[in-house]
């Protein structure tokens, strides 16, 4: 077995920024991004071991995520998430502008000469039956 899952969004500056900004408008629970819902290493270990796998090793891996800009990142992520589109549809235009402005400001330290770049940590698990 080889499986990779993202660590919790708090470990990923880009996604943490989106969740924090969204939470102000839709609440903390609604702002949680599903791809990060299985980011706890102990829980991952429990599921894999519970399925009868042995020789389990979970290690951290980090890749850089890149987008042309923080706003481009936000738009790409939310466009690919139907649940987010529904939530964003509830916002007024001034609220959307404020949300994007906050994300741009929060992610400004992660800009380089080519755009937005931030670490995306994951758990990589290997095991055998």
N, C-alpha and C positions, 0 to 999 in steps of 0.2 A: 504494500500500500504506500502510495505517495500522495500527500494532500497538502495544499497550501491554503491558508485562510488569513485574511487581514487581521492584524492586531486591532485592539479597540481604537476607535476613532481619535481618542485623546492622544494617541501616539503619532498621529498623522496631522501635521499643521493645517493642511488644506481642507481636509474633511472636518476637522474640529472647528475651523472658522465658519464653515457653512452651518454646522449644527448649532453653534452658539448664536449666530446671527438669526437663523430661522426660529430658534426657541423663543425669541422675543415676540414673535408674531403668532406662532402656532402652538407654543408650549413645548416643554422639554421632551415629552414622550413622542409627540408627533414629529419632532425635528430629528429624531434618531435615524441614522441612515442604515438600512438593512444589511449592506455588505459587511458591516462591522459588528453584527450581533453575535458572532461566535469568536470573538477575539480573546477570550480568556484561556490561557494555556492549560490551566488545571481542568477546565471543563472539556477542552479538546482531548486531553489525555484520558479523562474518564470515559468519554464516548468511544474512543478508539480501543482502549483496553476492555471496556465493557462489551465490545463486539467480538472479543476473542483474539485480538491481535497481540503479538508479543514482540520483544526486541524493539520496543517503541522508543524512538528518539525524536524530540521536538527541538528544532533550533531556530534561531531568529535569522531572518534574511531582510535586507533593506534594499529597495530599488528607488531610484529617483523618478518622480512623476513630473512630467513637463507639459505645460500648456502655454499658448502665446501670451496670456494675461490672466489675472485673477477672475475678471469678468467672463472671459472665454471659458475658463475652468468651470465656473458656476453654471453658466448656460449649458455647457456640454453635459455636466453631471445631472442637472435637473431635467434636461430634455430626455435623458435616457431612463428616467425614473417616473413612471406614471403616477405613483402616489405623491411625489413631490409636485408634479404639475397641478394636481388638484389643490394642494395646499397653497401653491403660489397663486392660483386663480382666485383665491379668497382675498388676496392682498390688493390694496388700492395701488394705483400707479406711483404716488409719492412714497408709499411703503416699499415698493419694489426698488425704486431708486435708492432709498435709504439703505436697504438691505445690501444692494450691490456696492454701494459706497463703503459700507462697513467691511465687507469682504475684501474689497480692494485695499483698504487701509490696514486691515489685520494681516494680509498676506504680503504687503509691501516689502518686509524684510526678506522675503523669499524670492525676490526678483533678481535676475542676473541679466546679462547682455542679450540673452535670447528669449527672455520671458519669465514665466513662473516656474520655479523648480523647488520641490520639497521632498523629503524622504517619505517613503511608503513602506512601513515595516509589516512583516508578515511572519506567521509561524509556518515552518515547513516540517511536516511530520512524515516519518518513514516507519514502517512496521511490517511484520510478516505474520502469517497465520500458521 
